[in-house]
Amino acid sequence: MPTEDTIKDIVVKIIHCDRELLTSDSTFKELEADSLDLVQILVALEDEFNIEIPEEDAQGLTTFGGFVDYVNNKVAEKS
């Protein structure tokens, strides 16, 4: 399954939004995700992809597309 689809599954499960709302420009503020939701998403991404997302990096991730790009880069670094 492509990374983006996996991340969508995680986000939809945690914040209970419609999958169609998740575009690369979608912000988590628009999706009404609170800070706890974001922490849960980060933990789920770390577990799913076996990566570590430092807090300073996480603070810069404001859009769904940003999350996808970041995770793709972290996974590529591991290879």
C-alpha positions in Angstrom: 0.0 0.0 0.0 1.4 3.4 -0.9 2.6 5.6 2.0 0.0 8.2 1.4 -2.9 5.7 1.6 -1.5 4.3 4.9 -1.2 7.8 6.3 -4.7 8.6 5.2 -6.0 5.5 7.0 -4.3 6.5 10.2 -5.5 10.1 10.1 -9.1 9.1 9.2 -9.1 6.6 12.1 -7.8 9.1 14.6 -9.7 12.3 13.7 -12.8 10.7 12.2 -12.8 12.8 9.0 -14.0 12.0 5.5 -11.1 10.5 3.5 -12.0 12.8 0.6 -11.2 15.8 2.8 -7.5 14.8 2.9 -5.7 16.6 0.2 -2.0 17.6 0.2 -3.1 21.1 1.2 -5.4 20.1 4.0 -4.3 21.5 7.3 -5.0 19.7 10.5 -6.6 22.9 11.8 -9.1 22.8 9.0 -9.8 19.2 9.9 -10.4 20.2 13.5 -7.7 18.0 14.8 -6.5 19.0 18.3 -3.1 18.6 19.8 -3.9 15.1 21.2 -5.0 14.0 17.8 -1.7 15.1 16.3 0.3 13.3 19.0 -1.7 10.1 18.3 -1.1 10.5 14.6 2.7 11.0 15.1 2.9 8.0 17.4 0.9 5.9 14.9 3.2 7.0 12.0 6.3 6.2 14.1 5.0 2.7 14.8 3.7 2.0 11.3 6.9 3.1 9.5 9.4 2.4 12.2 10.7 5.9 12.2 11.3 8.6 14.8 9.7 12.1 14.4 11.5 14.6 16.6 9.2 17.2 18.2 10.9 20.1 16.4 10.2 18.4 13.1 6.6 17.7 14.1 5.9 21.3 14.9 6.7 22.2 11.2 4.2 19.7 9.8 1.0 21.5 9.3 -0.5 20.0 6.2 -1.4 16.4 5.2 0.9 16.7 2.3 3.7 17.8 4.6 3.2 14.7 6.7 3.3 12.5 3.6 6.5 14.1 2.3 8.2 13.9 5.6 7.4 10.2 6.2 8.5 9.4 2.6 11.8 11.1 3.3 12.3 9.4 6.6 11.5 6.0 5.1 13.9 6.7 2.2 16.7 7.7 4.7 16.4 4.2 6.4 16.9 2.4 3.1 
